[in-house]
Structures are given as structure tokens and as C-alpha cells.
């Protein structure tokens, strides 16, 4: 208890001037709690951070960290979501996926309309296994290059990923629908969770006038047992933050929770079923799951920078003129958070998203449906914190699979409902394109 109290006190002191420290220590810009937490709330926040950072161990090792596997991708939440920021894909086929994974399914639907898991590999390729349990295999990524020419003659190189499965332990992955995904940033999620569904439906109702047709995903809520609106994940396939966290624990670490209390071993994976079990059932207790839920819910988005700069103001006008703000809605009004009304009261936020699904065209399609989301639809990604990615995570790789090596490439991959916005950007002279990018980097 004394050690935890010391850790909490040290973290509390370190967070006292979060806004000022974000300028002094920009690599920590995604690690600060929202303003206004009292001492008790701060203690819960830092208990949750301990869980987020915890490295898990294989059973039958004892203690709170027992429960890794039998199949898994990484040993901690922070291993993929480094400093709470976004992951990146490997550079080439000889590099391992360290903050990226591959979702799998086969045609058809599982109960409640979920993707149907592959019979031998489940819903996600787990490359690692506990002692005596073969990892499922490895996804080797290579890149196919192409080019596009803008209105002023500028040529931009684009790339798309190609996945090849190697060293498969349970037979071929025949007929699989495959979707590579980098780990998303996790700050600001509690605020996004507090945006009322009615507000999102109103945005969706107004978008057809602008040639855009956003829809809410409809997913299964394991807590209530009901079908409800999804808002988390690249395809908005999770209804709330707590379920999203529990899905990551079971899918990425193989750690059970009250929401997903059983190990996920596909039918042919006998060694997985026979592996030693942790004495902790579930392996992440309800109290500890609540702590990490509180932590993720209270991670603050970073503040904008240089908002009055003339170039950035010009870029913001181009962003709106091009139609980008129709989906990347600049501001949303929250209600008091359903679980944390005192610490996350009603407020106006600036995430630049509508949390809706949109058809992004064939170029970005993964061909893998996910509840109501089609193989061409993706949730509008929030843009807050975009300009700090290269500092916090030391890369500038964007989109769901990290294919875009710059914000310009990310824009130029937009198709489908976003084709008009893409075309408007492509038609801009170079100095105006640079202004729009400068605006994005200020977020």
C-alpha cells in the first residue's frame, strides 16, 4: 500500500501543470489526465495506468500479472499503444508486427451479427504462444507502390499493404477475410463516449445535403445484452470503452475479464486448451478492469497549438471549403459521462469526427464486414493530437493500416463519400495545400 501511495503521489505531482509540461515535454502530450480530478480520482487514474503499463506473465506464475496467453500478440497494453498514441506497421516482410495486428473472419455472421471467426484461427491472428503452445503464425507485410498526379502536376507516391501468412501452425488460412489494423491512439475516449447518440444521429441526418451518408454501426453490447450503437474501433465495432478494453485484453493479451471470461482457443488448437490456467479467474479482476476503464476515460486530448497563425487560419478555411468538416466535425457537445458524471461533465470538445461509418471507396476497402459496417466503410477517425504523432510516437504514419507516410498521402487515399473532398484538395495550389496540412498539424 505504501509503495502504491508513493507512486500515486509522484505521478500526482508530475501532472500538476499538465498544460505547461506538454510544451516542455511534448513526448508526454498524450499521458496527462483531464483537468479537475481530485485526489481520490487521481489515485484511481494512476492505478489504471499501472494496469495499462503492466507486463503480463504466463500461468502458473502467481500474482496479479498471471494470465498471459495461451495465445497473444503483446504482453501489455502499452506495448501497442506506446505513450497512449498510435501504432505503426512494419517496414517490410522481415519485420514483426509490434503495434499492429490482423483481424480475420470468414463470410457469414456470428451471433448478434458479429464477424464470423475463422474456424482454425479465430477472429485475430495471434502470433505468439505460451510455452508449449504454438503461435498461430506470422503476418508478413510488403508494400505496393503507385503514384497519383495533382492538378498542378505534382506527383505523389502512395503505397498499399500486401499481407502474406507464413509459418502457420494450424493449417492454411483459406477463404479468410483479412484486415490489418494499427493500434489507435487512446486519449480522449471518455469524452467521445459521452457524446449522445441523438447528436450523432442528427449529424447523420444532415449529411446527405452535402453528398455524404454517415451511419452508426449497430453492435452487440455484452454488458447489457442489447444491440446498440458502436463508436470505438476502426469500424466502430465496440459500443463502449469498457467493452473495448476487455476485447483488447482477451484478443491481444489472452487475458480474461468478467466480460470475456473464457480463453479463445479455436477448435484445432488443442495445446491452447490444455495450457496451464491462472488461479485468478477472471485474470483481470472487475476492480482492476474498472481502474483501467477510468484511466482510459480520463486521458486528456492535447490542446491545439498556434491556432492564430495566419497560415493555419488559411488552412482551416481550406479544410472547411473542401468539405472535410462534414465528416471530421470540428466540435461536438457531450453530456455528463454515464459512469463518471462528476469528473467528465457536459462540455464542448474538438475531436474532428462524427463517429459515423462512411464508404471510403475501393482504395481503402478491406472487404471485411464488421456488424453493420461493410467492407468499404470506416469510422471517421478523430484528428485531435494529429500534429504530435511524429513527436510522441516518432513516426508520421496514418490511416487504419499505417499506409499513409504523410497527411497528404492520407488525404489522397480518401475515396467513396470523401472523393469530392479529395478532389478539392488535389485542385489546390501548393501553398494552399501546405496551409491545409499546417492546420492539421496544429490539432
C-alpha positions in Angstrom: 0.0 0.0 0.0 2.8 2.4 0.9 4.6 1.8 -2.4 1.3 2.5 -4.4 0.8 5.6 -2.3 4.3 6.9 -3.2 3.7 6.1 -6.9 0.4 7.9 -6.9 1.9 10.9 -5.1 4.8 11.2 -7.5 2.5 10.9 -10.5 0.1 13.5 -9.0 3.0 16.0 -8.6 4.2 15.3 -12.1 0.8 16.0 -13.5 0.1 19.3 -11.6 1.0 21.6 -14.5 0.0 19.3 -17.4 -0.7 22.1 -19.9 2.6 23.7 -19.2 4.5 20.4 -19.2 3.0 19.4 -22.5 5.0 22.3 -24.0 8.2 21.4 -22.1 7.9 17.6 -22.6 5.9 17.1 -25.8 6.6 13.4 -25.9 4.3 13.1 -22.9 1.5 15.1 -24.5 -0.9 12.1 -24.6 -0.3 11.0 -21.0 -2.0 13.6 -18.9 -5.3 13.3 -17.1 -8.2 15.7 -17.7 -8.2 18.8 -15.6 -10.1 19.0 -12.3 -9.5 15.5 -10.8 -9.5 15.5 -7.1 -7.0 13.4 -5.0 -9.3 10.3 -4.9 -9.8 10.4 -8.7 -6.1 10.9 -9.3 -5.4 7.8 -7.3 -7.8 5.7 -9.5 -6.3 7.2 -12.6 -2.8 6.2 -11.7 -3.9 2.7 -10.5 -5.3 2.4 -14.0 -2.1 3.5 -15.6 -0.3 0.8 -13.7 -2.6 -1.8 -15.3 -2.1 -0.2 -18.7 1.6 -0.5 -18.3 1.7 -3.9 -16.6 3.7 -6.7 -18.3 1.7 -9.9 -18.0 3.2 -13.4 -17.2 2.4 -16.9 -18.2 0.4 -19.1 -15.8 1.1 -20.9 -13.5 3.1 -17.9 -12.3 1.3 -16.3 -9.4 0.4 -12.7 -8.6 -1.7 -10.1 -10.3 0.2 -10.4 -13.6 -0.7 -14.1 -14.1 -2.8 -14.8 -17.2 -0.9 -14.0 -20.4 -2.0 -16.2 -23.3 -2.2 -19.1 -24.1 -2.3 -17.1 -27.5 -1.4 -13.4 -27.6 0.2 -10.6 -29.6 1.9 -8.4 -27.0 2.5 -8.6 -23.2 1.0 -5.2 -22.2 -1.5 -2.6 -23.4 1.4 0.0 -23.6 3.4 -2.3 -25.9 1.0 -1.4 -28.7 -0.3 2.0 -27.5 3.0 3.5 -26.7 2.6 6.7 -24.7 -1.2 6.3 -25.5 -0.5 7.1 -29.1 -0.9 5.4 -32.4 0.9 2.3 -33.6 2.8 1.7 -36.9 3.1 -1.1 -39.4 6.4 -3.0 -40.1 8.7 -1.6 -42.7 8.8 -4.9 -44.6 8.1 -8.6 -44.6 11.1 -9.4 -42.3 9.9 -7.2 -39.6 7.5 -8.3 -36.9 4.1 -6.6 -36.2 4.8 -4.8 -32.9 1.9 -2.3 -32.7 -0.3 -3.8 -35.5 -2.5 -6.9 -35.8 -4.5 -8.7 -38.4 -8.2 -9.3 -38.0 -9.6 -12.4 -39.6 -13.1 -13.7 -40.4 -14.9 -15.8 -43.0 -18.1 -14.9 -44.9 -21.2 -15.0 -42.9 -22.2 -13.8 -39.4 -21.6 -15.0 -35.9 -24.3 -14.5 -33.2 -25.6 -10.9 -32.9 -24.2 -10.0 -36.3 -20.6 -10.1 -35.4 -17.9 -11.2 -37.9 -17.7 -15.0 -38.2 -14.4 -16.2 -36.8 -12.1 -18.3 -38.9 -12.6 -21.9 -37.8 -8.8 -22.5 -37.2 -7.5 -19.1 -36.3 -10.5 -17.2 -34.7 -11.1 -13.5 -35.2 -7.5 -12.3 -35.0 -4.0 -13.7 -35.8 -2.1 -14.3 -32.5 1.5 -14.6 -33.5 2.7 -15.6 -30.0 2.0 -18.5 -27.7 2.7 -19.6 -24.2 5.4 -22.3 -23.6 4.1 -25.4 -25.3 1.5 -23.5 -27.3 2.5 -22.8 -30.9 1.8 -19.2 -32.0 -0.7 -19.1 -34.9 1.9 -17.9 -37.4 3.1 -14.6 -38.7 1.7 -11.9 -41.0 4.5 -10.6 -43.3 3.7 -7.2 -44.8 5.1 -5.8 -48.0 4.2 -2.6 -49.8 2.9 -2.0 -53.3 3.7 1.5 -54.7 1.7 3.6 -57.0 1.5 7.3 -57.9 -1.1 10.0 -58.3 -0.8 13.4 -60.0 -2.3 16.5 -58.6 -3.8 19.4 -60.6 -0.6 21.4 -60.6 1.4 18.4 -61.9 2.9 17.4 -58.5 3.3 13.6 -58.4 2.7 11.9 -55.0 3.7 8.3 -54.3 1.2 6.2 -52.5 1.5 2.7 -51.1 -0.8 -0.1 -50.0 -0.1 -3.2 -47.9 0.1 -6.8 -49.0 -0.2 -9.5 -46.4 1.3 -12.9 -46.7 0.9 -15.5 -43.9 3.9 -17.6 -43.1 4.8 -20.3 -40.5 1.2 -21.1 -40.0 0.7 -23.6 -37.1 -2.9 -24.7 -37.7 -3.2 -25.2 -41.5 -3.8 -22.7 -44.3 -6.0 -19.6 -43.8 -8.4 -20.5 -46.7 -11.1 -18.1 -47.6 -10.2 -15.6 -44.9 -11.3 -12.0 -44.9 -8.2 -10.1 -43.8 -7.9 -6.6 -42.3 -4.6 -5.3 -40.9 -5.0 -2.6 -38.2 -2.5 -0.4 -36.4 -3.2 0.4 -32.7 -5.2 3.6 -32.5 -4.5 6.4 -30.0 -6.5 6.1 -26.8 -6.6 9.6 -25.3 -9.9 11.5 -25.3 -12.0 8.3 -25.4 -14.0 9.1 -22.3 -15.1 12.4 -23.9 -16.1 10.6 -27.2 -18.1 8.1 -25.1 -20.1 11.0 -23.6 -21.3 12.3 -27.0 -25.1 11.5 -27.0 -26.3 9.2 -29.7 -29.0 11.7 -30.6 -26.3 14.2 -31.6 -24.7 11.7 -33.9 -28.0 10.8 -35.5 -28.6 14.5 -36.1 -25.3 14.8 -37.9 -26.1 11.8 -40.0 -29.5 13.3 -40.9 -27.8 16.5 -42.1 -25.0 14.9 -44.1 -27.0 13.8 -47.3 -27.4 17.5 -48.2 -23.6 17.5 -48.6 -23.4 14.3 -50.6 -22.3 12.3 -47.6 -24.2 9.4 -45.9 -22.8 8.5 -42.5 -24.4 5.8 -40.5 -24.0 4.4 -36.9 -22.7 0.9 -36.6 -25.1 -1.3 -34.6 -23.2 -3.8 -32.4 -23.7 -6.2 -29.5 -23.2 -4.8 -26.0 -22.1 -7.7 -23.8 -22.8 -5.7 -20.7 -26.5 -5.1 -21.4 -27.0 -7.9 -23.8 -28.6 -5.5 -26.2 -27.9 -4.2 -29.7 -26.7 -0.6 -29.5 -24.7 2.0 -31.4 -20.9 1.4 -31.8 -18.3 4.1 -31.6 -14.9 2.6 -30.8 -12.5 0.8 -33.0 -11.6 1.5 -36.7 -15.1 0.3 -37.7 -16.9 1.5 -34.6 -17.5 -2.1 -33.6 -17.4 -1.6 -29.9 -20.3 0.1 -28.0 -18.4 1.5 -25.0 -15.0 2.0 -23.6 -15.1 -0.8 -21.0 -16.1 -3.4 -23.6 -13.4 -2.1 -26.0 -10.8 -2.6 -23.3 -12.0 -6.1 -22.4 -12.0 -7.1 -26.1 -8.3 -5.9 -26.3 -7.4 -7.9 -23.2 -8.8 -11.1 -24.5 -7.8 -10.6 -28.1 -4.4 -9.1 -27.8 -3.1 -10.5 -24.5 -5.3 -13.5 -23.9 -6.3 -12.1 -20.5 -9.8 -12.9 -19.4 -12.2 -10.5 -17.7 -15.8 -10.6 -16.4 -17.0 -9.6 -19.9 -15.0 -12.3 -21.7 -14.3 -15.0 -19.1 -13.1 -17.8 -21.3 -9.8 -18.3 -23.2 -10.2 -18.0 -27.0 -8.9 -21.3 -28.5 -10.2 -22.4 -31.9 -11.3 -26.0 -32.4 -7.9 -27.3 -33.8 -5.9 -25.7 -31.1 -5.7 -28.5 -28.5 -2.4 -27.2 -27.0 -4.2 -23.8 -26.3 -7.0 -25.6 -24.5 -4.6 -27.7 -22.5 -2.3 -24.9 -21.4 -2.0 -24.1 -17.7 -4.6 -21.8 -16.3 -4.1 -18.9 -13.9 -5.6 -19.2 -10.5 -7.0 -15.7 -11.0 -10.5 -16.1 -12.6 -11.0 -13.8 -14.3 -7.4 -13.0 -14.8 -8.1 -9.2 -14.7 -10.5 -8.6 -11.8 -13.6 -6.4 -12.0 -11.9 -3.8 -9.8 -8.8 -3.6 -12.0 -10.9 -3.5 -15.2 -12.7 -0.6 -13.6 -9.4 1.2 -12.8 -8.1 0.9 -16.4 -11.5 2.0 -17.7 -11.2 5.1 -15.5 -7.7 5.7 -16.7 -8.6 5.5 -20.4 -11.7 7.5 -20.0 -9.8 10.4 -18.3 -6.8 10.7 -20.7 -6.9 14.2 -21.9 -6.6 15.2 -25.6 -3.8 17.7 -26.2 -4.6 21.3 -26.7 -4.3 22.9 -30.1 -1.1 24.9 -31.0 -0.6 28.1 -33.0 -4.3 28.5 -33.7 -3.8 32.2 -34.6 -1.0 31.6 -37.1 -2.1 33.2 -40.5 -1.1 30.1 -42.5 -3.0 27.8 -40.1 -6.1 30.1 -40.3 -5.9 29.9 -44.1 -5.6 26.2 -43.9 -8.6 25.9 -41.7 -10.7 27.7 -44.2 -9.5 25.4 -46.9 -10.4 22.4 -44.7 -14.0 23.6 -44.4 -14.2 24.7 -48.1 -13.1 21.3 -49.3 -15.8 19.6 -47.3 -13.5 17.8 -44.8 -15.5 19.2 -41.9 -18.7 17.4 -43.0 -17.3 14.2 -41.5 -14.4 15.5 -39.4 -16.9 17.6 -37.5 -14.8 20.3 -35.7 -16.8 20.3 -32.4 -19.2 18.1 -30.5 -21.2 18.7 -27.3 -21.1 15.9 -24.7 -23.4 15.0 -21.9 -22.2 14.2 -18.5 -20.4 10.9 -18.8 -22.7 8.0 -18.0 -20.2 6.4 -15.5 -18.2 9.4 -14.5 -20.5 12.5 -14.5 -18.6 14.4 -11.8 -15.1 14.1 -13.5 -16.3 14.3 -17.1 -19.2 16.8 -17.0 -21.0 18.1 -20.1 -18.7 20.2 -22.3 -17.8 21.1 -25.8 -14.9 19.1 -27.4 -13.0 19.4 -30.6 -12.2 15.9 -31.8 -12.9 16.4 -35.6 -15.0 13.3 -36.0 -18.6 12.3 -36.3 -18.0 8.8 -35.0 -20.0 7.5 -38.0 -19.3 4.9 -40.7 -18.6 6.1 -44.2 -17.9 4.4 -47.5 -14.3 5.4 -48.2 -14.0 3.8 -51.6 -12.4 0.7 -53.0 -8.8 2.0 -52.4 -9.2 1.8 -48.6 -11.6 -1.2 -48.6 -10.6 -4.3 -46.6 -13.6 -6.3 -47.8 -14.3 -7.5 -44.2 -17.8 -6.6 -42.8 -18.0 -5.9 -39.1 -21.5 -5.8 -37.7 -23.3 -3.2 -39.8 -20.0 -1.8 -41.3 -19.4 -3.0 -44.8 -16.0 -3.9 -46.3 -15.8 -0.3 -47.6 -16.8 1.5 -44.5 -14.7 3.0 -41.8 -15.4 5.2 -38.8 -14.3 8.8 -39.2 -11.0 9.0 -37.3 -10.6 11.8 -34.7 -8.0 14.3 -35.7 -7.1 15.8 -32.4 -3.4 15.2 -31.5 -2.6 14.5 -35.1 0.3 17.0 -35.2 2.1 15.5 -32.2 2.3 11.9 -33.6 5.7 12.4 -35.0 7.0 13.6 -31.6 5.1 11.2 -29.3 5.4 8.1 -31.4 8.3 9.1 -33.6 6.6 8.4 -36.9 4.1 10.1 -39.3 2.2 7.0 -40.5 -1.6 7.3 -40.7 -4.9 5.5 -41.7 -6.1 2.2 -40.3 -3.1 0.2 -41.6 -0.5 2.9 -41.5 -0.1 3.0 -45.2 0.0 6.8 -45.4 3.5 8.2 -44.8 2.2 11.7 -44.5 -1.0 13.6 -44.0 -1.0 14.4 -47.7 -0.9 10.7 -48.6 -3.7 10.1 -46.1 -5.9 12.7 -47.8 -5.2 11.3 -51.2 -6.3 7.8 -50.2 -9.8 9.2 -49.4 -12.4 7.9 -51.9 -16.1 7.0 -52.0 -18.0 9.6 -50.0 -14.8 11.5 -49.5 -13.9 11.7 -53.2 -15.2 15.3 -53.5 -13.0 16.5 -50.6 -10.0 14.6 -52.0 -10.5 16.2 -55.4 -10.9 19.7 -53.8 -7.5 19.2 -52.1 -5.9 17.9 -55.2 -7.0 21.0 -57.1 -5.4 23.4 -54.6 -2.2 25.2 -55.5 0.8 24.0 -53.5 0.8 26.9 -51.0 -2.8 26.3 -50.1 -2.2 22.5 -49.7 0.6 23.3 -47.4 -1.7 25.6 -45.4 -4.3 22.9 -45.0 -1.6 20.4 -43.8 -0.3 23.1 -41.4 -3.8 23.4 -40.0 -4.0 19.6 -39.4 -0.6 19.7 -37.7 -1.9 22.3 -35.3 -4.6 19.9 -34.0 
